């Protein structure tokens, strides 16, 4: 063991605090950052030659604290062979490996899992055999998951005679987490197979590409774990209900040359959906802008190159790279990319996310600010830091609108942050400069420009069985209209509709002449609904459709009243139709709405059955 | 004489997921979307587009059963303007020995077609040229229906008069026309081989010079 003075005498270079390894203050909380800075000042003063007393007085520490701090940074002992230097300044940083006190009873606490395993080597051996069997794909071996591994561990613990008042039965949740971590670490250690590296020459080789704006755009979706609240109303009682939204899916489209985010959207589903992909493609084509009343002015809030601000760098991607998610095989999306944009669609090499490294890196950057790791921050059901039941009855203070606004602001910041490799230019400036220097910009042909990407068309036959009006059968219902006279009976027509709202369709002859607008039966006209919603309602709730006068409203209310995961289904219904007419998302503070709910409940004696 | 009609076989989802799949519209293949199962196939398609001697081509044209009973699906069917039909298989040097060259050659000869192997290193040597042609094709397919014969004639006359002319100069010179239309007209002349440009060594941009030394000029 050597004190800090002895170490300094031995190696005077340790005294130059400016040469100590840098610490990323960005990753510290505000409190810890302030403590770190005070500690830094105290140590710097002592190293400059001030007395410990003077340094303590100037930095509002006690003498003993400064002395301990000097030892923490520059001292060494049997476990710590080298001085910790700047790591010693970080509050609560562990400088040496944790060792559990062997005298401590094995009831739980830090290091209990390893202490338990060292006490029972037979369990370690049995667990290793199980892992090896799984890794070697033995016919009699169990295919292990963290859950089944933990179950086996508990069985083994019972078999060796562990009492019910001993670890791991005393702290079940900690034991499960420790077993999960052990499973992954030990599995890696025991894996007999050589580490395979996917090497595909055409994925890693740097490519020279034409000087075209947005030559390659990568698109990907990530699930962001961040709790927020959203307020939905139950029509027609106008009673509001607050929902917790534990996570949302963020989709980004990133230009690989400039690293600018050219498309962004979000969705409440866990997995990527077709409509989320279409919204992202829409955002790539037209730019996006979000406006949240009362928080920020829309003009200060451009997300990713909105059309009116960055008209000159609005261009179509040359090649769109996506991964193998099921929603990415949407025919509608393929038609947009290949036939509308005339771009190249690429699904990439399987199991090689590095092929889309720019978008993955951008996600990593954004997630530093908004993503909360489920295993550490109280968002997981198994986390002991999870908030209390009473608190969970209230919606989080962060509303979804605010969270989305933050995401859009981060996207805006990303697009306008100087990058050293671009000679301190921002991605947006880089794109503008590229255009100035003669880069090509490909835009939509004029005949396509007015058509929204959400339009879909189907060929139908006009039916008439003696009724006054003819009709077409489309998406499980009959569309009628006065324009569709009996002269079209038996003829094929083209029905064109917006997939986000299928209440009406426009009908054209096969030669392209406009016939008129048809509408769905009256009971389907109450709420805008998507094509997918109609098909899924017919598929899953056919009996309800037969009896209901308002299938969409009834299903929505049913989901809302059921609560829990069904309420999130109601949210997804709103999400899919995404704003046109369906104003069921209220952008306001969740807490206000709770108070309003209480008042309304008192006043109206609203019961769920009464709806 | 027996006839083998080439028509692009639809790619099953399993192949789309297990390969580096590409889909795009092309000029010399009349299907709505041409499908390629690797980047080397995509580049080969682009190089076929650049070849004025190629009249049309079909990727994944047919599945044949060789005399040995083995099912075989070649990568490209190409028809040249001379009427000659060639079937190409894009392969890596490592996989070359496994290709049924003799059997496929004999089988396709009975249909009046030739069989050729193309190795991927030879394609990747012309990577920049292929990328440039992909950029050209992307713009041309978007304006396929646009009538630009008069503008093309004026551009051809101007380039023959001036010699090597940057694309940017053409856009500025015909400022009464939309820049898209001028570029499409110049690209069509390049695609038809009536104008030439150095697309092998420089990425295409507004500085790229077109010259009257096209393959068919």
Interface residues (C-beta under 8 A of the other chain):
Chain A: X200 X202 X203 X205 X207 X208 X209 X210 X211 X212 X215 X318 X324 X329 X334 X337 X338 X339 X342 X343 X344 X345 X346 X347 X348 X349 X350 X438 X439 X440 X442 X443 X444 X445 X447 X448
Chain B: X13 X16 X17 X18 X20 X21 X22 X23 X24 X25 X32 X33 X38 X39 X40 X42 X124 X127 X128 X131 X132 X134 X135 X138 X139 X141 X142 X143 X145 X146 X168 X180 X183 X203 X204 X205 X206 X207
